[in-house]
Amino acid sequence: IVVMVTDQKTSLVIDTAREAGATGCTVITSARGEGLDPPKTFMGLTLEGQRDVILMLVEGHMSRQILEVIAQRGRFDEEPGTGVCFQIDIEDAIGLSSQIKTIEREIEDEI
């Protein structure tokens, strides 16, 4: 799951994702984005606020639910410019062995 969000909502998104089953994330700070309207400037300085990019690898069957909860609690549809989230299929990943046991336990509980 990729989330691009105003920095004021980063903690909310991370906490929400964890409550919904995500086991971790990576946050890239100080990203800049533009929507339909170009950012406002004053004497060459952008007045747009900072954005963060949050990356999460989650179990495939949980991803849509986590995505929807993030968007709902973050009020992405109600507050334009607040954030955007989407999911990308990952074919393979290495370096997650410490999280695999936790993910397997959560999957067993749901089945």
C-alpha positions in Angstrom: 0.0 0.0 0.0 1.3 3.5 -0.9 -0.1 6.5 1.0 0.7 10.1 0.1 -0.6 12.2 2.9 -0.2 15.6 4.6 2.4 15.3 7.4 -0.3 16.1 10.0 -2.1 12.8 9.1 1.0 10.5 9.0 0.6 9.2 12.6 -3.1 8.7 12.1 -2.5 6.7 8.9 0.2 4.5 10.6 -1.9 3.9 13.7 -5.0 3.1 11.6 -3.1 0.7 9.3 -1.6 -1.1 12.4 -5.1 -1.5 13.9 -6.3 -3.0 10.6 -3.5 -5.5 10.4 -0.4 -3.9 8.9 2.8 -5.0 10.6 5.1 -2.1 9.7 5.8 0.7 7.3 8.4 3.0 5.8 7.9 6.8 5.9 9.5 9.0 3.3 9.3 12.6 4.5 9.3 16.0 2.7 7.7 14.8 -0.5 6.1 17.3 -2.8 3.0 16.7 -4.8 0.7 18.6 -7.1 -3.0 18.0 -7.8 -5.2 19.6 -10.4 -4.3 23.1 -9.3 -0.6 24.1 -9.3 0.8 25.0 -5.8 0.6 28.6 -4.7 3.8 30.5 -4.3 4.9 33.7 -2.7 8.1 35.3 -4.0 9.2 31.9 -5.4 8.5 29.9 -2.2 5.9 27.2 -2.3 3.1 27.6 0.3 2.1 24.0 0.1 2.6 21.9 3.2 4.9 19.0 3.5 3.7 15.5 2.4 4.8 12.2 3.6 4.9 8.9 1.5 4.1 5.8 3.6 4.9 2.4 2.2 3.4 -0.8 3.6 3.8 -4.4 2.6 0.7 -6.2 3.7 -0.9 -9.6 3.1 -2.8 -9.5 -0.1 -6.2 -10.5 1.3 -6.0 -7.7 3.9 -4.8 -4.9 1.6 -8.3 -3.7 0.4 -9.6 -3.5 3.9 -6.6 -1.6 5.2 -6.7 0.7 2.2 -10.4 1.6 2.8 -10.0 2.1 6.6 -7.0 4.5 5.9 -9.0 6.5 3.4 -12.1 6.6 5.7 -10.3 7.6 8.9 -8.0 10.0 7.0 -11.1 11.6 5.4 -9.4 11.6 2.0 -12.7 12.0 0.1 -14.2 14.5 2.5 -11.1 16.8 2.7 -9.6 17.3 -0.8 -5.8 17.5 -0.8 -5.5 15.5 2.4 -4.2 12.3 1.0 -4.2 9.6 -1.6 -3.7 5.9 -1.1 -3.5 3.0 -3.5 -2.2 -0.6 -3.6 0.3 -2.2 -5.9 0.8 -6.0 -6.2 4.3 -7.1 -5.1 5.5 -10.3 -6.8 8.2 -11.1 -4.3 10.0 -9.5 -1.3 13.0 -10.3 0.8 13.9 -9.1 4.3 10.6 -9.7 6.0 11.3 -12.9 7.8 10.9 -11.3 11.2 7.3 -10.3 10.3 6.3 -13.5 8.5 5.4 -15.4 11.8 3.2 -12.5 12.9 1.4 -12.4 9.6 0.9 -16.2 9.5 -0.6 -16.1 13.0 -3.0 -13.3 12.0 -4.0 -15.2 8.9 -4.7 -18.4 10.9 -6.9 -16.4 13.3 -9.0 -15.2 10.4 -9.4 -18.6 8.7 
